[in-house]
Amino acid sequence: MTRVLDFEAARGDGDSWQRADPRNAVIQRLRYDQFGIALDDAEDAHVVTLRHEGRGYVGECDCKGYTFHRGPCAHLATLRKAEFIGANMADGQPVVIPDEIDKFDHDIEQALADGGERL
């Protein structure tokens, strides 16, 4: 379930924020607002959804840390930190957390790729 995320409050939380290390994580974009993230200390990757919405962030992760805690998990914090420091994804592209409006551009391009005509 997607929810509003408060990264400022998470900075004082400790565990998830400290575990989040974008320099040692593998980050891959899956779709416009969805990323696969594998932390250095984990065996498996998790699917993270994160975007700017209004003046804040909205997102979710499929890990237990997100499911059973109120704040952002280490995967979400890694993605936020990665954008802040200008880290790159596995393909060399910079990590950019999209705005909500970017979804519409993505949907239009997908429709064109599927044979739709630009009006």
C-alpha positions as protocol buffer text, in pm:
chain_id: "A"
residue {
  index: 1
  type: MET
  ca { x: 0 y: 0 z: 0 }
}
residue {
  index: 2
  type: THR
  ca { x: 148 y: 332 z: -110 }
}
residue {
  index: 3
  type: ARG
  ca { x: 175 y: 596 z: 161 }
}
residue {
  index: 4
  type: VAL
  ca { x: 323 y: 939 z: 225 }
}
residue {
  index: 5
  type: LEU
  ca { x: 686 y: 908 z: 338 }
}
residue {
  index: 6
  type: ASP
  ca { x: 866 y: 1138 z: 579 }
}
residue {
  index: 7
  type: PHE
  ca { x: 1238 y: 1101 z: 508 }
}
residue {
  index: 8
  type: GLU
  ca { x: 1328 y: 1387 z: 743 }
}
residue {
  index: 9
  type: ALA
  ca { x: 1179 y: 1200 z: 1039 }
}
residue {
  index: 10
  type: ALA
  ca { x: 1344 y: 877 z: 922 }
}
residue {
  index: 11
  type: ARG
  ca { x: 1690 y: 1035 z: 947 }
}
residue {
  index: 12
  type: GLY
  ca { x: 1663 y: 1025 z: 1325 }
}
residue {
  index: 13
  type: ASP
  ca { x: 1518 y: 673 z: 1324 }
}
residue {
  index: 14
  type: GLY
  ca { x: 1853 y: 501 z: 1298 }
}
residue {
  index: 15
  type: ASP
  ca { x: 1832 y: 145 z: 1171 }
}
residue {
  index: 16
  type: SER
  ca { x: 1673 y: 182 z: 826 }
}
residue {
  index: 17
  type: TRP
  ca { x: 1840 y: 515 z: 756 }
}
residue {
  index: 18
  type: GLN
  ca { x: 2183 y: 389 z: 863 }
}
residue {
  index: 19
  type: ARG
  ca { x: 2146 y: 66 z: 663 }
}
residue {
  index: 20
  type: ALA
  ca { x: 2060 y: 262 z: 348 }
}
residue {
  index: 21
  type: ASP
  ca { x: 2383 y: 286 z: 148 }
}
residue {
  index: 22
  type: PRO
  ca { x: 2338 y: 388 z: -217 }
}
residue {
  index: 23
  type: ARG
  ca { x: 2712 y: 358 z: -291 }
}
residue {
  index: 24
  type: ASN
  ca { x: 2703 y: -16 z: -223 }
}
residue {
  index: 25
  type: ALA
  ca { x: 2354 y: -93 z: -353 }
}
residue {
  index: 26
  type: VAL
  ca { x: 2244 y: -208 z: -696 }
}
residue {
  index: 27
  type: ILE
  ca { x: 1962 y: 9 z: -830 }
}
residue {
  index: 28
  type: GLN
  ca { x: 1772 y: -59 z: -1151 }
}
residue {
  index: 29
  type: ARG
  ca { x: 1470 y: 126 z: -1293 }
}
residue {
  index: 30
  type: LEU
  ca { x: 1181 y: -108 z: -1369 }
}
residue {
  index: 31
  type: ARG
  ca { x: 926 y: 153 z: -1485 }
}
residue {
  index: 32
  type: TYR
  ca { x: 881 y: 527 z: -1446 }
}
residue {
  index: 33
  type: ASP
  ca { x: 844 y: 521 z: -1064 }
}
residue {
  index: 34
  type: GLN
  ca { x: 950 y: 167 z: -980 }
}
residue {
  index: 35
  type: PHE
  ca { x: 1300 y: 43 z: -901 }
}
residue {
  index: 36
  type: GLY
  ca { x: 1465 y: -283 z: -810 }
}
residue {
  index: 37
  type: ILE
  ca { x: 1708 y: -240 z: -520 }
}
residue {
  index: 38
  type: ALA
  ca { x: 1955 y: -487 z: -374 }
}
residue {
  index: 39
  type: LEU
  ca { x: 2140 y: -372 z: -66 }
}
residue {
  index: 40
  type: ASP
  ca { x: 2498 y: -481 z: -12 }
}
residue {
  index: 41
  type: ASP
  ca { x: 2409 y: -684 z: 299 }
}
residue {
  index: 42
  type: ALA
  ca { x: 2109 y: -864 z: 147 }
}
residue {
  index: 43
  type: GLU
  ca { x: 2074 y: -1172 z: -68 }
}
residue {
  index: 44
  type: ASP
  ca { x: 1769 y: -1059 z: -263 }
}
residue {
  index: 45
  type: ALA
  ca { x: 1637 y: -747 z: -433 }
}
residue {
  index: 46
  type: HIS
  ca { x: 1315 y: -566 z: -351 }
}
residue {
  index: 47
  type: VAL
  ca { x: 1073 y: -370 z: -566 }
}
residue {
  index: 48
  type: VAL
  ca { x: 1042 y: -8 z: -457 }
}
residue {
  index: 49
  type: THR
  ca { x: 792 y: 247 z: -586 }
}
residue {
  index: 50
  type: LEU
  ca { x: 876 y: 611 z: -515 }
}
residue {
  index: 51
  type: ARG
  ca { x: 772 y: 944 z: -665 }
}
residue {
  index: 52
  type: HIS
  ca { x: 740 y: 1310 z: -576 }
}
residue {
  index: 53
  type: GLU
  ca { x: 379 y: 1402 z: -513 }
}
residue {
  index: 54
  type: GLY
  ca { x: 301 y: 1760 z: -424 }
}
residue {
  index: 55
  type: ARG
  ca { x: 573 y: 1873 z: -184 }
}
residue {
  index: 56
  type: GLY
  ca { x: 659 y: 1529 z: -52 }
}
residue {
  index: 57
  type: TYR
  ca { x: 722 y: 1169 z: -141 }
}
residue {
  index: 58
  type: VAL
  ca { x: 483 y: 879 z: -189 }
}
residue {
  index: 59
  type: GLY
  ca { x: 597 y: 522 z: -215 }
}
residue {
  index: 60
  type: GLU
  ca { x: 607 y: 163 z: -102 }
}
residue {
  index: 61
  type: CYS
  ca { x: 836 y: -140 z: -89 }
}
residue {
  index: 62
  type: ASP
  ca { x: 769 y: -513 z: -92 }
}
residue {
  index: 63
  type: CYS
  ca { x: 1001 y: -581 z: 204 }
}
residue {
  index: 64
  type: LYS
  ca { x: 899 y: -670 z: 560 }
}
residue {
  index: 65
  type: GLY
  ca { x: 1065 y: -356 z: 695 }
}
residue {
  index: 66
  type: TYR
  ca { x: 814 y: -144 z: 505 }
}
residue {
  index: 67
  type: THR
  ca { x: 520 y: -369 z: 584 }
}
residue {
  index: 68
  type: PHE
  ca { x: 575 y: -376 z: 960 }
}
residue {
  index: 69
  type: HIS
  ca { x: 705 y: -22 z: 1029 }
}
residue {
  index: 70
  type: ARG
  ca { x: 562 y: 326 z: 983 }
}
residue {
  index: 71
  type: GLY
  ca { x: 860 y: 500 z: 828 }
}
residue {
  index: 72
  type: PRO
  ca { x: 1044 y: 433 z: 504 }
}
residue {
  index: 73
  type: CYS
  ca { x: 1245 y: 111 z: 491 }
}
residue {
  index: 74
  type: ALA
  ca { x: 1616 y: 90 z: 406 }
}
residue {
  index: 75
  type: HIS
  ca { x: 1534 y: 33 z: 37 }
}
residue {
  index: 76
  type: LEU
  ca { x: 1328 y: 352 z: 11 }
}
residue {
  index: 77
  type: ALA
  ca { x: 1591 y: 544 z: 209 }
}
residue {
  index: 78
  type: THR
  ca { x: 1862 y: 412 z: -24 }
}
residue {
  index: 79
  type: LEU
  ca { x: 1675 y: 541 z: -326 }
}
residue {
  index: 80
  type: ARG
  ca { x: 1619 y: 883 z: -167 }
}
residue {
  index: 81
  type: LYS
  ca { x: 1985 y: 909 z: -63 }
}
residue {
  index: 82
  type: ALA
  ca { x: 2096 y: 797 z: -411 }
}
residue {
  index: 83
  type: GLU
  ca { x: 1907 y: 1081 z: -576 }
}
residue {
  index: 84
  type: PHE
  ca { x: 2041 y: 1330 z: -321 }
}
residue {
  index: 85
  type: ILE
  ca { x: 2407 y: 1240 z: -375 }
}
residue {
  index: 86
  type: GLY
  ca { x: 2374 y: 1200 z: -753 }
}
residue {
  index: 87
  type: ALA
  ca { x: 2441 y: 825 z: -759 }
}
residue {
  index: 88
  type: ASN
  ca { x: 2396 y: 619 z: -1074 }
}
residue {
  index: 89
  type: MET
  ca { x: 2187 y: 312 z: -1137 }
}
residue {
  index: 90
  type: ALA
  ca { x: 2336 y: -16 z: -1261 }
}
residue {
  index: 91
  type: ASP
  ca { x: 2299 y: 104 z: -1623 }
}
residue {
  index: 92
  type: GLY
  ca { x: 2498 y: 421 z: -1553 }
}
residue {
  index: 93
  type: GLN
  ca { x: 2200 y: 657 z: -1565 }
}
residue {
  index: 94
  type: PRO
  ca { x: 2155 y: 893 z: -1269 }
}
residue {
  index: 95
  type: VAL
  ca { x: 1894 y: 808 z: -1008 }
}
residue {
  index: 96
  type: VAL
  ca { x: 1601 y: 1044 z: -1054 }
}
residue {
  index: 97
  type: ILE
  ca { x: 1284 y: 1008 z: -851 }
}
residue {
  index: 98
  type: PRO
  ca { x: 1005 y: 1109 z: -1087 }
}
residue {
  index: 99
  type: ASP
  ca { x: 722 y: 1352 z: -1028 }
}
residue {
  index: 100
  type: GLU
  ca { x: 365 y: 1229 z: -1035 }
}
residue {
  index: 101
  type: ILE
  ca { x: 311 y: 1410 z: -1366 }
}
residue {
  index: 102
  type: ASP
  ca { x: 587 y: 1200 z: -1529 }
}
residue {
  index: 103
  type: LYS
  ca { x: 346 y: 905 z: -1526 }
}
residue {
  index: 104
  type: PHE
  ca { x: 133 y: 1071 z: -1793 }
}
residue {
  index: 105
  type: ASP
  ca { x: 433 y: 1120 z: -2023 }
}
residue {
  index: 106
  type: HIS
  ca { x: 526 y: 755 z: -1972 }
}
residue {
  index: 107
  type: ASP
  ca { x: 170 y: 640 z: -2051 }
}
residue {
  index: 108
  type: ILE
  ca { x: 161 y: 849 z: -2370 }
}
residue {
  index: 109
  type: GLU
  ca { x: 494 y: 711 z: -2491 }
}
residue {
  index: 110
  type: GLN
  ca { x: 380 y: 356 z: -2409 }
}
residue {
  index: 111
  type: ALA
  ca { x: 60 y: 407 z: -2611 }
}
residue {
  index: 112
  type: LEU
  ca { x: 263 y: 535 z: -2907 }
}
residue {
  index: 113
  type: ALA
  ca { x: 495 y: 237 z: -2882 }
}
residue {
  index: 114
  type: ASP
  ca { x: 190 y: 10 z: -2890 }
}
residue {
  index: 115
  type: GLY
  ca { x: 77 y: 156 z: -3226 }
}
residue {
  index: 116
  type: GLY
  ca { x: -127 y: 456 z: -3112 }
}
residue {
  index: 117
  type: GLU
  ca { x: -118 y: 780 z: -3307 }
}
residue {
  index: 118
  type: ARG
  ca { x: -12 y: 1114 z: -3160 }
}
residue {
  index: 119
  type: LEU
  ca { x: -297 y: 1362 z: -3203 }
}
